[in-house]
Amino acid sequence: MADPDPKSPPINILYVDDNPGLLETCRLYLEEDQDCTVTTIESAVDAINLLRTQSFDAIVADYDMPEMDGIALLKYLRKEGNTTPFIIFTGKGSEDVVIEALNCGADFYIQKIGAPSFIFHDLFRKVTYAVGRMRSEIARKKSDERYSAVVESQTEFICRFLPDGTHLFVNDAYCRYFGLDREAVIGNRFMPVIHPDDRVRVKGFFSSLTKDAPAGSIDQRIIMPDNKVLWQQWNTRAFFDENGNILEYQSVGRDITYEKEAEDLLARNAERAKQQRKAIADLFEL
């Protein structure tokens, strides 16, 4: 278990125990040398009332307390959706109590046996570990939410899929473009109908992606359900395992039908102008 990161924010602990002497001793030890603050309270019921208006980074609770024991407090908080790291800190050594505490969602179970300095140090290390794990999970979720918000705000259609075409992710733009329901496509195979003239080229494009050159771009045509032919441009990256086997693809696409039609129109106009110039030149040669 790693020592606390000195750059981490201070840890705010709620310690619940019906022994006022132990509460004060623990508070003094933890606040003297550790980067934390400890709020002490002698009743689980009072702790519940306090938690309605105040949050903590971790909760430490004795098991054997009047009115409501530590595990009953833990069960109540978890039922209410409170996921604060919770440590049972008790003199009770029953294996049944340990199993029940862990099954009910306790992060750790610590016995008050041994030298106080060792016990309190062990307590703080476990609190630090549990809080660090919780903070990392919160940070990961926030990062995922930010990423999701960015992806969903894109006008490009984005997807991730396995080599067999099973889709792992699609954004809203992808679903709108192809007229798909997200829940129906995730976990299932989907592949747009590639124009017959482009199929060999598209197959060759995917075959060309290697571990050393995993990304590329291709313009291709697809046939929509109403038989309309649309042009798309896809930027695709393949992800490989250590043996060079493809794990999945990530593609970002956009519709370029208007651009292709404009290019085609310009080309036809240029050819028409060329033919007109040739016709005029032929007249003067007569």
C-alpha positions in Angstrom: 0.0 0.0 0.0 1.5 3.3 -1.1 2.1 6.2 1.3 -0.1 9.2 0.8 0.7 11.5 -2.0 1.9 14.8 -0.4 0.2 16.7 -3.2 -3.2 15.2 -2.6 -5.9 17.4 -1.0 -6.3 17.0 2.8 -8.6 14.2 3.9 -11.7 15.0 5.9 -12.6 12.0 8.2 -15.7 11.4 10.2 -14.9 9.1 13.2 -17.9 7.5 15.0 -17.3 5.7 18.3 -19.0 5.7 21.7 -15.7 5.9 23.5 -14.9 9.6 23.9 -11.3 9.0 25.1 -10.5 6.9 22.0 -12.1 9.5 19.7 -9.9 12.2 21.1 -6.7 10.1 21.0 -7.3 9.1 17.4 -8.1 12.7 16.4 -4.9 14.0 18.0 -2.7 11.4 16.4 -4.1 11.8 12.9 -4.2 15.5 12.9 -0.8 16.0 14.5 1.3 14.2 11.8 -1.1 13.5 9.0 -2.6 15.8 6.4 -6.2 15.4 7.5 -9.0 16.7 9.7 -11.0 14.5 12.0 -14.6 15.2 13.1 -15.6 13.0 16.0 -19.1 11.9 17.1 -20.3 9.4 19.7 -23.4 8.0 18.1 -24.3 6.4 14.7 -27.7 8.1 14.8 -26.0 11.5 15.3 -23.6 10.7 12.5 -26.5 10.1 10.1 -28.0 13.5 11.0 -24.6 15.1 10.5 -24.2 13.4 7.1 -27.4 14.9 5.9 -25.7 18.3 5.8 -22.0 17.6 5.6 -19.9 15.3 3.5 -16.6 13.6 4.3 -13.9 11.9 2.4 -14.0 8.8 4.6 -16.0 7.4 7.5 -14.4 5.4 10.3 -16.8 3.7 12.7 -16.7 1.3 15.7 -18.7 -1.9 15.4 -20.2 -2.3 18.9 -22.2 0.9 19.7 -25.6 1.4 21.4 -28.7 2.2 19.4 -27.0 1.4 16.1 -23.8 -0.5 15.5 -21.2 0.3 12.8 -22.5 -2.3 10.3 -26.1 -1.0 10.7 -24.7 2.5 10.0 -22.9 1.2 6.9 -26.0 -0.6 5.6 -28.1 2.5 6.1 -25.7 4.7 4.3 -25.2 2.3 1.4 -29.0 2.0 1.1 -29.3 5.8 0.9 -26.7 5.8 -1.9 -23.8 7.1 0.2 -20.6 5.6 -1.3 -18.1 7.3 1.0 -15.2 5.0 1.9 -16.1 3.2 5.1 -13.8 1.5 7.6 -14.9 -0.6 10.5 -12.5 0.2 13.4 -13.2 -2.1 16.3 -12.0 -4.3 19.1 -14.3 -7.1 18.0 -12.4 -9.9 16.3 -15.3 -12.2 15.2 -14.8 -13.7 11.7 -18.6 -13.3 11.1 -18.4 -9.6 11.8 -15.5 -9.2 9.4 -17.3 -11.1 6.6 -20.6 -9.2 7.2 -18.8 -5.8 7.2 -17.0 -6.5 3.9 -20.2 -8.0 2.3 -22.1 -4.8 3.3 -19.6 -2.6 1.5 -16.9 -1.8 4.0 -13.6 -0.9 2.4 -11.5 -2.2 5.3 -11.9 -3.9 8.7 -9.3 -2.9 11.4 -9.0 -4.3 14.9 -7.9 -2.1 17.8 -5.2 -4.6 18.8 -1.5 -3.6 19.3 0.4 -0.5 20.0 -1.7 2.7 19.4 0.9 4.2 17.2 0.9 1.2 14.9 -2.9 0.9 14.9 -3.5 4.6 14.1 -0.8 4.5 11.4 -2.4 1.5 9.8 -5.8 3.2 10.0 -4.6 6.3 8.2 -2.8 4.3 5.5 -6.0 2.4 4.8 -8.1 5.5 4.9 -5.7 7.1 2.4 -5.8 4.1 0.1 -9.6 4.0 0.1 -10.0 7.8 -0.4 -7.4 7.7 -3.2 -9.2 4.9 -4.9 -12.5 6.8 -4.6 -10.9 10.1 -5.9 -9.4 8.2 -8.9 -12.8 6.7 -9.8 -14.5 10.1 -9.6 -11.7 11.7 -11.7 -12.1 8.8 -14.3 -15.9 9.3 -14.5 -15.5 13.0 -14.9 -12.9 12.4 -17.7 -15.3 9.9 -19.4 -18.1 12.4 -19.1 -16.0 15.2 -20.7 -14.9 12.8 -23.5 -18.5 11.7 -24.1 -19.7 15.4 -24.2 -17.0 16.2 -26.8 -17.7 13.2 -28.9 -21.5 13.7 -28.8 -21.2 17.3 -29.8 -19.3 16.4 -33.0 -21.1 16.7 -36.3 -18.8 13.9 -37.6 -20.1 10.4 -37.1 -17.9 8.4 -34.8 -17.8 4.6 -34.2 -15.7 1.9 -32.7 -16.1 -1.7 -33.9 -14.5 -5.1 -33.9 -13.0 -6.7 -37.0 -16.2 -8.7 -37.5 -18.3 -5.5 -37.6 -19.6 -5.7 -34.1 -20.1 -2.1 -32.9 -18.8 -1.1 -29.5 -19.6 2.6 -29.6 -21.5 5.0 -31.9 -22.2 8.7 -31.3 -25.5 10.5 -31.9 -24.4 11.9 -35.3 -23.6 8.3 -36.5 -27.1 7.1 -35.4 -28.9 10.1 -37.0 -27.0 9.7 -40.3 -27.7 6.0 -40.7 -31.1 6.1 -39.0 -30.1 3.7 -36.3 -31.1 3.2 -32.7 -28.0 3.3 -30.5 -29.2 0.4 -28.2 -29.9 -1.7 -31.3 -26.5 -1.3 -32.9 -24.2 -1.5 -29.9 -23.1 -5.1 -29.5 -24.4 -6.1 -32.9 -22.9 -6.2 -36.4 -23.6 -3.4 -38.7 -22.0 -2.4 -42.0 -23.3 0.1 -44.5 -23.9 -1.2 -48.0 -20.8 -0.3 -49.9 -21.2 0.7 -53.5 -20.1 -2.3 -55.7 -17.5 -0.2 -57.5 -15.8 0.6 -54.1 -15.9 -2.7 -52.3 -12.5 -4.0 -53.4 -10.9 -0.7 -52.6 -12.5 -0.5 -49.2 -11.4 -4.1 -48.4 -7.9 -3.2 -49.5 -7.9 -0.1 -47.3 -8.6 -2.1 -44.2 -6.0 -4.7 -45.1 -3.4 -2.0 -45.5 -3.7 -0.9 -41.8 -0.8 -2.4 -39.9 0.8 -2.1 -36.5 3.5 0.2 -38.0 0.9 2.2 -40.1 -2.3 1.9 -38.1 -4.2 4.9 -39.5 -5.5 6.0 -42.9 -8.2 7.8 -44.8 -10.6 6.7 -47.6 -13.4 8.3 -49.7 -16.1 5.8 -50.5 -19.7 5.5 -51.6 -22.5 3.8 -49.7 -26.0 2.9 -50.8 -28.7 4.0 -48.4 -32.0 2.1 -47.8 -33.8 4.4 -50.2 -31.1 3.5 -52.9 -29.6 7.0 -52.7 -25.8 6.9 -53.2 -23.8 9.0 -50.8 -20.1 9.8 -50.5 -18.3 9.5 -47.2 -14.8 10.2 -46.0 -13.5 8.0 -43.2 -10.4 8.5 -41.1 -9.8 5.1 -39.4 -7.3 3.8 -36.9 -6.7 0.2 -36.1 -5.7 -1.0 -32.6 -3.4 -4.0 -32.3 -2.4 -6.4 -29.5 1.3 -7.2 -28.8 1.3 -9.9 -31.4 0.0 -7.6 -34.1 -3.5 -8.9 -34.2 -6.2 -6.3 -34.7 -8.3 -5.7 -31.6 -10.7 -3.0 -32.9 -11.1 0.0 -35.2 -12.1 3.6 -34.5 -13.5 5.6 -37.4 -14.5 9.2 -37.8 -16.5 10.0 -40.9 -18.3 12.8 -42.6 -20.6 13.1 -45.6 -18.8 14.6 -48.6 -21.6 14.0 -51.1 -22.0 17.8 -51.8 -18.2 18.2 -52.3 -18.0 15.2 -54.7 -21.0 16.5 -56.6 -19.5 19.9 -56.8 -16.2 18.4 -58.1 -18.1 16.4 -60.6 -20.0 19.5 -61.8 -16.8 21.4 -62.1 -15.2 18.6 -64.1 -18.2 18.4 -66.4 -18.2 22.1 -67.0 -14.5 22.1 -67.6 -15.0 19.2 -70.2 -17.9 21.1 -71.8 -15.7 24.3 -72.0 -12.9 22.2 -73.5 -15.3 20.8 -76.1 -16.6 24.3 -76.9 -13.1 25.7 -77.4 -12.3 22.7 -79.6 -15.4 23.3 -81.7 -14.6 27.0 -82.1 -11.0 26.2 -83.1 -12.3 23.7 -85.6 -14.6 26.3 -87.2 -11.6 28.7 -87.7 -9.6 26.0 -89.4 -12.3 25.5 -92.0 
